[in-house]
Amino acid sequence: MTLDVDFVRSQFPAFDEPSLQGQAFFENAGGSYTCGQVIDRLTRFYRERKVQPYAPYAASEAAGAEMDEARRRLAALLGVETDELSFGPSTTQNTYVLANAFRRWLSPGDAIIVTNQDHEANSGPWRRLADEGIDVREWRIDPATGHLDPELLEPLLADGNVRLLCFPHCSNVVGEVNDVAAITALAHAAGAFVCVDGVSYAPHGLPDVGTLGADIYLFSAYKTYGPHQGLMVVRRQIGSALPNQAHYFNGETLYKRFTPAGPDHAQVAACSGIADYIDAVAAHHGMAMQTPSMTGAAVHGLMRSHESELLQPLLDDLASRNDVRLLGPREATRRAPTVAIALDRPAEAAAAELAAHGIMAGGGDFYAVRPLEAMGIELTKGVLRLSFVHYTTQQEVDRLRTALDTVL
Ligand SMILES: Cc1ncc(COP(=O)(O)O)c(C=O)c1O
């Protein structure tokens, strides 16, 4: 079964937008296009239901029901209970709140592990716990490849003092897919919980978080075809153990405990459109399954195989050049199509040249300052990042490869 890319693109209004014609989009890791289902729901909410939700009048009931629908359907796709999924303003905000909860739950002498492969969102807030006497240990990447080796994790877990391990499902510059299930099993065996940043992974297929076993799994809807929201799975065991961060009278409701800000009603409701989109892709390909998480897994597989097929020739091109340094694995199946390359000049200038060829891409550090520094990349030059998702076509990748040939 191959992905019907024409069908997929017909679900994204950006591809019919006149001002975007002739532009191939390769900065999806910064934020994806939004599917029509989300845009329609957002518009409907603002037109018809923009009232305080959960009150006993029709518009309000519809608003509340749509917000509940988003949580219920996305939680089911992710293989977790409805109240284990919550929405916050962004992943950065969500980790900030979670770190604050851990600040009170941990005791001096307890240890946590962070990596230097993470985006700062899943790194800085945790590292600040050192100010409270928490022993913060760093699981370090290989400076040459950016790889996180689980063998180097084991000694960090060995003394049994680690309460939490924070790591990415996939880094936004290295692109390698970390084996979340295996790493989580190591942490659990040592008595530690895990917090996984899935922001760079989820756009390539929603994972079954239940099966992966992660205690906390975070991603950002605006990079996953939706509105600007951070989604956060907090499994019941850790969620009920951590101190409530919301109004005291909301502490009994799991999905409210780590979202002190009032929810953005319209955007939460519009997240149902992500589930609509995944269901539409499944139905179109005759893949609707018995359970939402099985449907999600089928769509995930379809997206990943299309992406991998397009990615390998791009990786081969880049790996064969001696004037660029390709970060992360050279095999498409081991990584996401988020490809960062270091050049001998500022990457932003190269991105500007690509724009003249109708390629939308970016250059800089992408808030992945620690991994870039660890790999010896000059921050003043940064990296050129070329990232795509399943709606990208072979023609667009060919066009990128041709443009890169000229620009590099
Ligand atoms: C891997 C990764 N984690 C976390 C974040 C932060 O997400 P947000 O913008 O929702 O705070 C980003 C944003 O670029 C990211 O790429």
The ligand as a Gaussian input file, in Angstrom:
#p B3LYP/6-31G(d) Opt

LIG

0 1
 C       12.120000      18.843000      19.302000
 C       11.388000      20.031000      19.831000
 N       10.997000      20.030000      21.108000
 C       10.328000      21.056000      21.654000
 C       10.018000      22.161000      20.900000
 C        9.265000      23.277000      21.538000
 O        7.919000      23.229000      21.163000
 P        6.952000      24.475000      21.408000
 O        7.247000      25.443000      20.319000
 O        5.576000      23.881000      21.328000
 O        7.254000      25.024000      22.738000
 C       10.414000      22.226000      19.569000
 C       10.113000      23.421000      18.763000
 O       10.709000      23.694000      17.766000
 C       11.110000      21.126000      19.020000
 O       11.507000      21.119000      17.739000

